[in-house]
Amino acid sequence: MSLIEKGIKPTFGGHEKFIFRYGWLKKGVDALARDPTIFTSDKALATLGVGKNMVRSIRHWCLATGLFEEAHSEGSVRSLQLTELARRLVMDGGWDPYLEDAGTLWLLHWQLTSNLVRALTWHLTFCIYYEAEFTKKQLVAFISKQLDRRGISTTSGAVEREVDVCLRTYVAATHRATAKGVSEETLDCPLAELDLIRFLAEDNIYRFNIGPKVTLPTEVFGYALLTFLSAIMGSRRTVTVDECLYGDGSPGQVFKLDENSVIEHLEALERLTEGRLRLQETAGLRQLYLEYETEDRFRLAALDLLGHYYARFEN
């Protein structure tokens, strides 16, 4: 079944070819909190202090990272509203309004790669693509093929632009700077700090940085894991470790972790969840046993893990 048949209709180009920058998500959340119509208002340019294309880009990135959601409304233009995550994370007094903690960047990376509507290219790149090294041309060909398989029609130029912005989201500007000096395309996205993709200029190839991630908090890994499992578990109460490591859209894939790193996080989660998530080995098969029964239980448990993580920074 294609994404279209499932009612998922991806959008392309909403970023206006801009990566998001420090301050953009906070700026977008604050503006929407003050005025729910700001992104369809003539006041948006003055309020946000950027040009028209950047206004659209801020809107896109807030949607793509799950800080905005479209409200159910009549008419061709859907109104926007803040999500629970936006209120807890980015609002004044929230967990980390200015993205100062590395754990927040890992959380935003998870949110972005999990969004099949606003960031399908990011999802396919991190969740479905299994090559450790690649050229931009190879990634474009892969994404194009995946879109064809999913019944999604777009132009080759659109795919190339999506791939370019996706790579610029994670590759530091020092690798992209040209003789022209600083430009819009040589400004970093906060997610470049995660060092998930490296560009090898001498070979003109990109490489996923696979292995331990010392700045990835177990609670953020746990949030991602429970979000992932809520979508695949159904009536099951067990899941194999391999599914968490190698499954399409799994935390192991999204965070580019090795097996030992995943095991370490799972063992720590058993303590954090007081045994509601247990790692056991039976007949050589390592499995997770979970006591969460509904999607809401998974969601609340995931948010509790984030609350536990950010509570350590409170005065």
VEXDRENSE-890170 format. One record per residue (C-alpha): residue number from 1; x, y, z; residue in one letter. Coordinates in pm, 1 decimal. Example, Ala and Ser with C-alpha at 12.3 -4.5 7.8 and 13.67 -1.06 7.14 Angstrom:
<recs>
- 1:1230.0:-450.0:780.0:a
- 2:1367.0:-106.0:714.0:s
</recs>
This chain:
<recs>
- 1:0.0:0.0:0.0:m
- 2:142.4:340.5:-93.7:s
- 3:159.7:639.0:138.8:l
- 4:-106.3:809.3:-72.0:i
- 5:-341.2:516.1:-20.3:e
- 6:-280.6:546.1:353.6:k
- 7:-386.2:909.4:338.4:g
- 8:-30.5:1039.8:383.5:i
- 9:43.8:1307.0:124.4:k
- 10:401.8:1434.3:157.2:p
- 11:487.0:1793.9:77.8:t
- 12:812.7:1914.1:-72.7:f
- 13:986.0:2249.8:-73.6:g
- 14:817.6:2410.6:226.8:g
- 15:1159.8:2492.2:366.6:h
- 16:1215.6:2732.9:74.0:e
- 17:1568.9:2584.2:48.9:k
- 18:1662.4:2720.3:394.6:f
- 19:1784.3:2501.3:677.4:i
- 20:1648.8:2607.0:1014.6:f
- 21:1874.8:2815.2:1234.3:r
- 22:1924.2:2880.0:1600.6:y
- 23:1632.2:3085.9:1723.4:g
- 24:1395.0:3002.8:1441.5:w
- 25:1188.8:2739.9:1624.1:l
- 26:1161.6:2954.7:1936.9:k
- 27:1067.5:3255.2:1724.0:k
- 28:796.8:3056.9:1545.6:g
- 29:650.6:2908.8:1863.9:v
- 30:640.1:3246.8:2041.7:d
- 31:473.5:3412.8:1744.2:a
- 32:204.3:3146.3:1715.3:l
- 33:142.6:3151.8:2090.1:a
- 34:70.6:3524.8:2070.9:r
- 35:-131.4:3516.0:1748.7:d
- 36:-274.8:3189.9:1607.6:p
- 37:-320.8:3359.9:1268.0:t
- 38:28.8:3505.7:1241.1:i
- 39:146.2:3280.9:956.9:f
- 40:-141.1:3391.9:734.6:t
- 41:-114.4:3756.2:840.9:s
- 42:56.4:4051.3:674.4:d
- 43:213.2:4118.6:1015.4:k
- 44:426.1:3804.0:996.2:a
- 45:725.3:3972.5:830.2:l
- 46:747.7:4242.6:1097.0:a
- 47:671.2:4008.6:1386.2:t
- 48:928.2:3746.8:1286.9:l
- 49:1178.0:3996.8:1150.0:g
- 50:1255.0:3799.2:834.7:v
- 51:1155.3:3797.6:468.3:g
- 52:850.7:3627.2:318.3:k
- 53:1035.5:3310.3:215.0:n
- 54:1187.1:3276.0:560.9:m
- 55:843.0:3314.4:720.7:v
- 56:727.0:3017.1:516.6:r
- 57:1043.8:2829.0:607.6:s
- 58:998.4:2887.0:981.4:i
- 59:640.4:2762.2:951.5:r
- 60:762.0:2453.0:767.4:h
- 61:1033.9:2365.4:1017.8:w
- 62:801.6:2409.6:1314.5:c
- 63:559.7:2168.9:1146.7:l
- 64:837.5:1929.6:1044.1:a
- 65:977.9:1904.6:1397.1:t
- 66:634.5:1851.3:1550.9:g
- 67:609.7:2184.0:1732.4:l
- 68:313.3:2298.2:1520.4:f
- 69:19.4:2092.9:1402.7:e
- 70:-264.5:2175.4:1169.5:e
- 71:-593.4:2218.2:1351.3:a
- 72:-912.2:2072.9:1211.4:h
- 73:-1094.0:2360.4:1045.5:s
- 74:-1315.3:2434.9:750.2:e
- 75:-1184.6:2605.5:439.4:g
- 76:-877.2:2566.3:224.6:s
- 77:-634.8:2716.2:478.6:v
- 78:-592.2:2513.2:795.3:r
- 79:-511.3:2701.8:1111.5:s
- 80:-206.6:2610.2:1317.7:l
- 81:-175.7:2528.4:1684.3:q
- 82:106.5:2445.8:1920.8:l
- 83:166.5:2083.1:2012.0:t
- 84:213.4:1954.7:2363.7:e
- 85:583.0:1909.9:2289.4:l
- 86:615.0:2275.9:2186.3:a
- 87:458.7:2390.8:2512.1:r
- 88:678.1:2167.4:2724.3:r
- 89:1001.8:2222.9:2534.9:l
- 90:1017.0:2565.4:2368.3:v
- 91:772.4:2799.3:2541.3:m
- 92:913.2:3043.5:2797.7:d
- 93:980.4:2842.3:3110.8:g
- 94:992.9:2522.5:2906.2:g
- 95:1255.5:2251.2:2918.5:w
- 96:1499.8:2406.5:2671.9:d
- 97:1357.1:2705.8:2481.9:p
- 98:1685.6:2804.4:2317.8:y
- 99:1810.7:2455.0:2221.5:l
- 100:2107.9:2482.1:2455.6:e
- 101:2121.0:2113.0:2546.0:d
- 102:2248.1:1847.6:2305.1:a
- 103:1965.2:1618.3:2410.7:g
- 104:1719.3:1864.5:2258.6:t
- 105:1897.4:1845.5:1924.6:l
- 106:1873.6:1464.6:1927.3:w
- 107:1504.0:1499.1:2010.2:l
- 108:1446.8:1737.7:1718.8:l
- 109:1637.9:1502.1:1488.2:h
- 110:1403.8:1220.8:1591.6:w
- 111:1097.5:1439.7:1539.5:q
- 112:1217.8:1542.8:1195.0:l
- 113:1304.8:1196.8:1066.3:t
- 114:973.3:1060.3:1194.6:s
- 115:766.8:1308.8:992.6:n
- 116:647.4:1140.1:673.1:l
- 117:451.0:1444.2:556.0:v
- 118:691.9:1735.5:597.6:r
- 119:1026.7:1555.2:595.8:a
- 120:991.0:1236.4:393.2:l
- 121:1338.7:1276.3:242.4:t
- 122:1488.7:1294.8:592.2:w
- 123:1293.7:983.3:691.4:h
- 124:1403.8:784.7:387.1:l
- 125:1765.6:894.6:426.3:t
- 126:1800.3:792.8:790.3:f
- 127:1544.1:515.3:824.6:c
- 128:1550.0:327.2:494.6:i
- 129:1889.7:394.5:336.1:y
- 130:2145.6:139.8:453.7:y
- 131:2458.6:244.7:266.4:e
- 132:2731.2:372.9:500.4:a
- 133:2890.7:590.4:229.6:e
- 134:2726.2:764.8:-62.5:f
- 135:2746.4:1050.2:-307.3:t
- 136:2473.6:1311.2:-341.0:k
- 137:2388.0:1163.2:-681.6:k
- 138:2344.9:816.1:-530.7:q
- 139:2117.4:947.5:-256.3:l
- 140:1907.2:1139.3:-510.3:v
- 141:1866.3:819.7:-715.7:a
- 142:1765.6:623.4:-404.7:f
- 143:1510.2:882.2:-291.3:i
- 144:1362.2:902.9:-642.4:s
- 145:1322.4:525.9:-654.0:k
- 146:1160.8:517.9:-309.3:q
- 147:912.6:788.5:-406.4:l
- 148:819.5:593.1:-720.7:d
- 149:759.8:280.8:-511.8:r
- 150:532.4:475.9:-280.3:r
- 151:324.7:623.2:-559.8:g
- 152:451.0:978.6:-505.4:i
- 153:501.3:1196.1:-812.3:s
- 154:741.7:1489.7:-813.6:t
- 155:1014.3:1632.8:-1034.8:t
- 156:1380.7:1535.7:-1039.5:s
- 157:1466.6:1895.6:-953.3:g
- 158:1246.9:1882.1:-644.3:a
- 159:1417.6:1563.7:-526.7:v
- 160:1761.7:1717.8:-577.3:e
- 161:1660.8:2024.3:-376.3:r
- 162:1521.0:1809.0:-94.9:e
- 163:1839.3:1602.7:-78.1:v
- 164:2055.0:1916.1:-81.7:d
- 165:1866.5:2071.2:211.1:v
- 166:1865.3:1738.9:397.9:c
- 167:2244.0:1710.3:372.8:l
- 168:2294.1:2075.0:467.5:r
- 169:2085.8:2009.6:779.1:t
- 170:2359.5:1782.4:913.0:y
- 171:2687.0:1881.0:746.6:v
- 172:2872.0:2174.6:902.0:a
- 173:2914.6:2490.8:697.7:a
- 174:3294.3:2465.4:706.5:t
- 175:3261.0:2177.3:460.9:h
- 176:3031.2:2377.5:233.8:r
- 177:3195.0:2721.8:232.8:a
- 178:3311.9:2846.1:-103.7:t
- 179:3540.7:3117.6:-227.7:a
- 180:3241.8:3351.4:-214.7:k
- 181:3260.7:3342.6:162.8:g
- 182:2962.4:3338.0:398.6:v
- 183:2621.6:3309.6:234.0:s
- 184:2277.7:3177.1:321.2:e
- 185:2405.0:2828.3:237.8:e
- 186:2709.0:2848.8:466.0:t
- 187:2508.8:2903.1:784.8:l
- 188:2481.3:2603.5:1013.7:d
- 189:2169.6:2420.9:1123.1:c
- 190:2182.3:2327.4:1493.6:p
- 191:2161.3:1958.8:1395.7:l
- 192:2506.2:1980.4:1237.5:a
- 193:2638.4:1955.9:1594.2:e
- 194:2521.8:1593.8:1608.8:l
- 195:2793.1:1489.0:1362.4:d
- 196:2564.1:1230.1:1204.2:l
- 197:2683.4:1282.0:847.0:i
- 198:3039.7:1363.6:750.3:r
- 199:3150.8:1499.4:414.8:f
- 200:3482.1:1371.2:279.3:l
- 201:3583.1:1648.7:42.2:a
- 202:3878.4:1465.3:-108.8:e
- 203:3648.6:1187.2:-229.7:d
- 204:3331.1:1399.4:-264.9:n
- 205:3134.0:1146.2:-61.0:i
- 206:2919.0:1153.7:249.6:y
- 207:2946.4:903.7:533.0:r
- 208:2709.0:821.1:816.9:f
- 209:2882.5:837.0:1154.1:n
- 210:2775.2:499.6:1294.8:i
- 211:2859.5:410.4:1653.7:g
- 212:2821.3:540.9:2010.1:p
- 213:2672.4:886.8:2055.2:k
- 214:2805.8:1023.2:2381.9:v
- 215:2570.2:1323.6:2383.6:t
- 216:2253.8:1116.3:2324.2:l
- 217:2065.9:1090.8:2657.1:p
- 218:1907.1:756.1:2739.0:t
- 219:1579.7:936.9:2810.4:e
- 220:1571.4:1080.3:2457.0:v
- 221:1658.1:737.2:2317.6:f
- 222:1373.5:600.9:2531.4:g
- 223:1130.6:864.2:2405.2:y
- 224:1220.1:765.8:2049.8:a
- 225:1195.8:394.3:2128.2:l
- 226:851.7:417.2:2287.1:l
- 227:726.5:637.3:2003.1:t
- 228:859.4:384.6:1751.7:f
- 229:716.5:84.0:1937.1:l
- 230:372.7:240.9:1980.8:s
- 231:340.3:235.9:1601.3:a
- 232:452.8:-124.9:1546.2:i
- 233:360.6:-323.0:1856.5:m
- 234:-15.3:-365.7:1814.6:g
- 235:-121.2:-638.1:2057.7:s
- 236:233.4:-766.8:2106.0:r
- 237:408.0:-724.5:2437.5:r
- 238:753.4:-825.3:2317.1:t
- 239:991.1:-695.2:2052.8:v
- 240:1336.5:-816.5:1953.4:t
- 241:1644.5:-605.5:2007.8:v
- 242:1717.7:-636.3:1635.9:d
- 243:1391.9:-455.1:1557.4:e
- 244:1503.6:-165.0:1776.9:c
- 245:1844.9:-162.3:1610.5:l
- 246:1780.2:-240.5:1244.1:y
- 247:1407.1:-187.5:1187.9:g
- 248:1297.8:81.0:943.3:d
- 249:1247.2:396.0:1146.6:g
- 250:1396.5:245.2:1462.4:s
- 251:1608.6:447.7:1706.4:p
- 252:1909.0:238.9:1607.7:g
- 253:1874.6:355.1:1248.4:q
- 254:1773.7:714.4:1315.3:v
- 255:2055.5:775.2:1564.2:f
- 256:2304.5:557.8:1369.2:k
- 257:2395.9:349.6:1673.2:l
- 258:2591.2:27.8:1697.4:d
- 259:2460.9:-280.9:1877.0:e
- 260:2649.6:-224.6:2202.9:n
- 261:2518.7:131.2:2230.6:s
- 262:2158.1:17.2:2186.4:v
- 263:2202.5:-254.6:2451.1:i
- 264:2349.2:-2.4:2695.9:e
- 265:2052.4:230.4:2647.6:h
- 266:1804.6:-55.1:2687.6:l
- 267:1967.1:-168.3:3011.8:e
- 268:1954.1:187.5:3144.9:a
- 269:1588.2:218.7:3039.4:l
- 270:1498.9:-88.2:3242.7:e
- 271:1611.8:102.7:3551.8:r
- 272:1450.0:430.6:3445.0:l
- 273:1112.7:265.9:3378.9:t
- 274:1130.7:56.1:3697.6:e
- 275:1100.4:-262.8:3497.2:g
- 276:806.9:-165.3:3276.8:r
- 277:1052.7:-213.4:2991.9:l
- 278:1268.1:-522.9:3051.3:r
- 279:1555.1:-665.7:2850.4:l
- 280:1572.8:-1046.8:2860.7:q
- 281:1748.9:-1322.6:2671.5:e
- 282:1568.8:-1649.2:2605.9:t
- 283:1722.8:-1931.1:2401.8:a
- 284:1976.1:-1689.1:2259.4:g
- 285:1710.3:-1436.7:2151.6:l
- 286:1728.0:-1095.4:2314.3:r
- 287:1388.2:-936.0:2355.8:q
- 288:1221.0:-642.2:2521.0:l
- 289:914.7:-701.8:2735.5:y
- 290:685.3:-402.8:2775.0:l
- 291:399.1:-339.9:3014.8:e
- 292:250.1:-53.8:2811.5:y
- 293:-82.3:-159.0:2659.3:e
- 294:-217.9:135.2:2462.8:t
- 295:-81.9:406.5:2235.4:e
- 296:-167.4:667.0:2497.8:d
- 297:32.5:476.2:2759.4:r
- 298:331.3:470.2:2525.6:f
- 299:296.1:844.1:2458.2:r
- 300:266.8:940.0:2824.7:l
- 301:557.5:715.6:2922.4:a
- 302:768.4:873.1:2647.5:a
- 303:691.3:1226.0:2771.2:l
- 304:765.4:1117.1:3129.2:d
- 305:1113.1:1013.1:3019.5:l
- 306:1173.7:1356.5:2868.9:l
- 307:1042.9:1520.6:3186.2:g
- 308:1283.3:1309.4:3389.8:h
- 309:1574.7:1415.1:3170.1:y
- 310:1506.6:1788.0:3174.4:y
- 311:1420.6:1792.2:3547.4:a
- 312:1790.9:1755.3:3628.0:r
- 313:1853.3:2103.6:3487.9:f
- 314:1592.1:2278.6:3699.6:e
- 315:1711.2:2504.6:3979.4:n
</recs>
